[in-house]
Amino acid sequence: MLTRRLAIALTLVLCVAGCAGNSPSATGSSASSASSVPASSAPASSASASASPSPSVEPSTGRAQTVTGTVEAGVEANCRLIKDSTGSHLLYFDDPSLKASAAVGKKVTVTGRSEPGMMTTCQQGVPFVVTSVSPA
């Protein structure tokens, strides 16, 4: 009975210590002295979430950007990519007629804006919201 209580108490202490290391107040430059979790054990995703997926792609400035290349199929269904000197861009279409104009294998020029922080299911390329498509 004593061993079971000790195990439960130890589990609770570890859970509380783990939660303390992930609290918003502990995300500063130094970890809380009461926490047994070192600051370096923070999840890697929190550090990489703010980093741009491609260092050569600037965040959206509201200005239109143009990318020219051949449309490629992505690894996930319904995902289309285009590559240029700055990297791979995931083409995101609000208008279905634009998507039809950018068929896989066609060389096109797309205009739109890069959205590096946009979440997608395509798992590759920097999202690029397409506003127009023309043959290249």
N, C-alpha and C positions, 0 to 999 in steps of 0.2 A: 504494500500500500504506500509506504514511504517512497519507494522508487518511482511509482507511477506519479505521485504528487511532484516529485523532483523533476521528472521528465516534462510534465505539463508546465511547471514553473519556468524551466529552462527554455521551453518552446515559446512561451509568452514573452520572455525577456528578449529572445532573439528576434521575434516578430516586431516588437516595439522598437528595438534598436534598428532593424532594417527599415521600418517606416520612417523613423526619425532622419535617416540619411537621405530619404527621398522627398522630404517635405519642402515646400516652397521657401521656407525660411533658411533651410540648410543648403540652398543652391548657390550661395554667395561664394566668395573666394576662399573661405575657410569653413570647414565642417564644424558642427557643434561639438563642444568638448564632451558632452554627455553621450554622443553617438559612438558606438563601437564599430561603425562602418566607415572605412577611410574614404575620403573624397574621391580618390582615384578609382573607386569601385562603382561610380555612377554609371548607369547604362550608356553604352557607346552611342546609342541612337539619339540621346539628348545633345551630344556634342555635334553629331553629324547632321541633325535635323536643320540647323540654321545654316549649314554650309551649302553652297550652290552645287548641284550635281555636276556641273561642268564649269571650270574656272574661266573658260573663254566666253561664256554666255552671260550677258548683263541682265539683271532683273528688268521687268517691264517698266518702261518710262512713260508709257502712254503713247509714244510715237510709233508709227508703223515701221515694221522691218520687212525686208524682202529676202527670201531664200530661193535659190534656183538649184534644181537637181532632179534626179530620177526617184520617183516614189517607190519605196520598197515595202514589202509586207513585214510586219512586226512578228515577234515570237508568239504573241497572244492574238487570238481571233479579233478581227476588225480593227487592228492597230496598223497605222501606216506611218512610215518614217521617211524623212528626206535628210540627206547629209550634205554639208558644205564644209568650208574651211574651219568653222567654229565648232563643228561636231555634228551629232545626230539630233534631229528635231522630231519629236512626236507630233504628228499633225492632228489637231483637235478641231472638229467642225461643228459649229452650232447649226449651220444650214446644210441639210442633206444634199442639196443640189451641188454644193461646193465639193462634197466628198465624192460625188459621181464624176466631177471634173478632174479629180486627182486619182485616177485609177492606178493600181500597181503596175509598174513598168513604164509609165508615161513620164517624159521629161517636162517639168512644169516650173513656173515661178509662182510662189505663194507669197502673199502679203498678209501680215498680221502682227502679233506681238508675242514675245517669249514670256512664258509664265513658269519660271523654275520652281516655284512653291506649290504649284497645282498638283493635287493628288489624282492619280490615274491608276488603272489596272494593267497598263501596258508594260510596265517594268523596264522600259528602255527609252532613251532619248529625253531631251528637255521639252516639256510640253510647249507647243506653239499654237496659239489660237488663230486660226485661219479666217481672214475676212474676204479674201479674193484669191482666185486661181486663174492663171492664164498659161497657154502653151509656151514652152521655152524655145 
